[in-house]
Amino acid sequence: MEKKEIESLFFNEIPVNILTTIYKEEDSAYTLNISHELKCSYSHAVKTISKMEEIGILCSKFRGRKKTLHLTDEGKRLAEDIINVFSDDIQISPKNKKEEDNKVENKIKDIENKVEKIFKEEINSKDSITVEDSRRIGKRLGPYKRELSKIDTSKEKIGKKVSELKDYIDEIMDMREPLLGD
């Protein structure tokens, strides 16, 4: 895409609003919702989003049958720059984004602490467990794994932490089998 095409794309209100809306909504951005929110036609939103994907500032992923929109790292930087320039007109700031990231990281840490507590209570230093113990462990760990699956992992640091914690939960679940008594 040439510079002229990029300039015509981003010096228009709808593309700027699409970019910042996706930035705000992160993992829940859908083309239809964006077109409704911005009061633009669905076809215009699709065309603009396609151009954004072509230049590499946006990508889409399927979540079930729905296609969610996500900014690439370059797209996030661009959105933050636009927000900084138009901070009075756009109701989100990079500071708020940082606070959201901190909340997610704290949530992951909290889950990690709870999983570690379950490991110490249920598995660590035990020679054997009953079938009921095994089921209870699964019931205690399952919700945390599901909770981790709901966390947006598009950011590398967060994605890595979530992946490591899911692997740890799987390891604990696998540890049950050899401990099952007769």
Secondary structure as GFF3:
##gff-version 3
##sequence-region A 1 182
A	DSSP	alpha_helix	3	10	.	.	.	ID=ss1
A	DSSP	alpha_helix	13	25	.	.	.	ID=ss2
A	DSSP	three_ten_helix	26	28	.	.	.	ID=ss3
A	DSSP	alpha_helix	31	38	.	.	.	ID=ss4
A	DSSP	alpha_helix	42	54	.	.	.	ID=ss5
A	DSSP	beta_strand	58	63	.	.	.	ID=ss6
A	DSSP	beta_strand	66	71	.	.	.	ID=ss7
A	DSSP	alpha_helix	73	85	.	.	.	ID=ss8
A	DSSP	alpha_helix	94	122	.	.	.	ID=ss9
A	DSSP	alpha_helix	131	149	.	.	.	ID=ss10
A	DSSP	alpha_helix	156	179	.	.	.	ID=ss11
###
